[in-house]
Each structure stands twice: as structure tokens, then as C-alpha cells.
Amino acid sequence: MLTNAMLFERELRKLINEEIERLKENLTTTPSNMEGVGSISYLQGGIAALRAVEDLISVAKLNSDQSSR
């Protein structure tokens, strides 16, 4: 049985991955929305930020697991 924290983490990771995929799709399929390098950099920065959040989730989980022992 999953705890609330585990369910939250799973759903958060799922939402983050969905948003990353959406940004990647926008990056590759909507060139009409791109007004130069700034727009591309903005989307790439969003993807990088979401991946950093995933890393922070992993670190927080590790710290939480270690402190509960």
C-alpha cells in the first residue's frame, strides 16, 4: 500500500514528466511561435529547471529516508 507521501511523489514526477514532454513538443513542432533564439532558450531553460526539480525530489527523498532510520 502506498503512503500519501509516495502517492504525492509519484504524481508529482508524472506531472513533471508530462510538462517536460509538452515543452519538448513545443520546441520541435511549433516553429511559428519561435521568435529567435530567446524563445528556444526559454523552453530549454524550462526543461532544465524541471529536470533540476526532479533531482531535488530525489535528494529530498534520500534525506528523508536517512533521517527516518
N, C-alpha and C positions, 0 to 999 in steps of 0.2 A: 504494500500500500504506500502510495506517495504522500509525503507530508505537504503541507501548504507551501513551505519554502521550496521544495523540489518542484512542485507544480508551477510555482511562480517563475523559477529559474528556467524551466523547460519552455514555458510560454514566452518569456522574455527573449530567450535565444531564438525561438521560432519567429517572433516579430522582427528581431534584428536581421535575421537572415532574409526574410521577405523584403524588408526595406533595402537591404544591400542589392538584392536581385532587381528590385524596381529601379534603383539608381543606375545599376549596370545596364539595364534595358534602355533607360533614357539616354544613357551615354552613347549607346550604339545604334539606336533606332530613330532618334528624333533630331537629326541634324538641323532642322529648321528652327529649333529652339536654341541652338548654339549660336551665340553672337561673339565668337572669338575664343581665344584661349582661356579667358576668365571663366566662362561658363563650364568648360571642360574641367578646369582646375577645381571649380566649386563642387562639381559632382564627385570628382576623385577624392577631394577632401572629406566629403560626407561619407564616402565608403570607408576611407581610412579611419575616420572617427568612430564609425560603428564597429569596425574590427577592433579598435582600441577598447571600446566598451566591453566587447566580448572577452578580451584579455583581462580586463579589470574584474569582470564577473568571476572568471576562473581563479584569480588571485584572492578575491574576497571569499570564495567558497573554500579554497585551501586554508586560508587563515581561520575561517570559522570552524572548519573540521579539526584543525590542530588545537584550537583553544577549547573545544568541547571534550577533548580527551582527558 
